[in-house]
């Protein structure tokens, strides 16, 4: 599918603004009426919420355990840093941080519209924004006080930059793409997988100067990640992006997650067996037992990997969407009712696409890898959903265009 020209005189901007306003209203309705927050919150949401308030108080990246604050690197810092701005302005409550997530999610909707327009024209852009505005998995993720909405926004920006590089992969554009991928990794660790799936294919497109472009991409990624990596090296005496990769491995490879109903899932019990009190404070865990269990069950591992992937793409136990998260079952059901048609429409668009499939598949491959080697949960799929929604919009736009052409 070739890039469609943009029309400056169109009503794209006001219509996209209207969709964004509706999207924000839907998300605020969700957090204040449909899924109101409980008195307390734990898990990852509790981590981001408390870390943001501690940063605002001048304690950079600590976590609270039984009333005591400990320096940590459990998750990459970008989302907590964003929430800390809200905390500095007085918004220290969980509700205030949920509003921030809704605003970020709304910016992602705008990004989807711009991305769809840049790649396929105005109609596809507006349809992508419209689908994203009412897409229940996005709405739920935006209200969880987790890093997913910021990750989706960063991935959309990276896709937009990669799309523009198809018109000319200049060094400046490569540096910008590298910076965007670095921000993806600071939102969620698996963002680094966009280097082989998105960054390198984008800079390698045109033969002249590809080496310089690749160096520019790599230096930009390193520049964005360097402050955080240096902080962790000084604090913990080792180079690490975040401890959450270790906790995933420790909790996803044991008897509970290789057999029975929880196959392909994740176990807090297994994690607790594989971390010391010091690792608990740091947000880290030992991966040795997890790797040993995986290597001791080589015939079981392929099945577990497949189930993990099926879980992430809602093809196995589709209503098991969260892990002790603030969700509503009927919203998850509505999400499945919308997700499967989106998946089919996206597949049709990919089959009809003559070139550029690698760009739209990049977030999908990233999700596939993190699912197969980590664990399967629909929440991990939101970055891939960004691609799926744009592709579904392309199919809908094509169908509308064919109907508009007289026989």
C-alpha positions, 0 to 999 in steps of 0.5 A: 500500500503506497503512502497516500498524500495529505490534504492540508485543506481538509477537516482532519485536524478539527475531526481528530480534535473532536475524537480526542475530546470524546476519547478523554471523556470516555476514559474519565467516565471509566475511572470515575463511574465504571471502575472507581479506585479502591481505598488502597492499591498494590502491585505495579500500580501501587509501585508507580503511584508511590514512586512518583510521590517519593520522587516529588518529595526528593527521593529519586526512585524508591519503593515503599515496603511496610512503610519503609522506602528503599532504593529500587530499579524494579521498573524503568523510570519514565512513567513514574517520572511523568506521574511525579510532575503531577505530584509536584503540582499537588496531584498526589492521589491515586485518582490524580495519577489515573487522570494522567494515564487517561490524558496520556492515553488520549495523546496516543489516540491523537498519535494513532490518527496522525500515524494513520494519516501519514501512512495511508491518508486522512480517512484511515487516520480518522478511523484509527483514532476513532477505533482507538478512542473506544477500544476497551483494552486501551481504556482499561489500560489508561485507568490502571496507573501502569506504564502501558499508556505511556508505552503505547504513546512512545511506540506510536511516535516511533512508528510515525518516525519510522514511517517518515523515514521511508520517504528519506532516511536522513541522519536526523530522522535516524537520531530521532527514531533512536531517541524514541526507541530509547524512551520506549525502553524507559517506559517498558523494558521490552521496548529495546526489542524495537531496535532489531524489529523497527530501528535497524530495518528503518535505517538499513532501507537505503544503501548509501550511508546506512552505516552512519545512520545505524551509528546515529540510531545507536548513539541516540538510544545510548544517550537516552538510556545512559543517565538511568543505566549509570544511576543503576550501575552506581547504586547496584554495582551492575549494569541493568535496565530494570529488575522486572525482567528478572522477576518475570523469569523467576515467576514464570518458570516453575511447576505452577506455570508449566502444568494445570490451569496456570500454564503460561501464566505467572506465579507470585509464589514462585517469585517469592521463593526466588528472591532474597530480602535485599532483592525484594527491596531492590525490585530484583530476583534470582533467575537461576531457579527459573532458567534451571526449571526451563532447561530441566523441562525442554519437552514442556517448554514449547507448549508453555511458550505457545500457551503464553502467546495464545494468552497474550493474543486472547486465544486461550482463557480470554477472560483472564485479562489481569493479575490482581488489577482494577478491571471490570469483567463486562468491559473485558468482554466488550474488549474481546468483542471489538478485538477479534474483528480488529484482528481479522481486519488487520490481517486482511490489510497485511495480506493486501500490503505490497511493501512495508509490512515489517514496520507494522509487524515490529510491535507485534514481533516485540510482543511475541518475543516478550510473551514466549520468553516471559509470560502471557497476559493481554495487557502486554499486547497493547503496543501490538494493538496500536499496529492492529488498529491502524491496519484495521482502519486501513481495511475499513477505509479501503472498503469505504472507498470501494463502496464510494466508487460507482459501478 
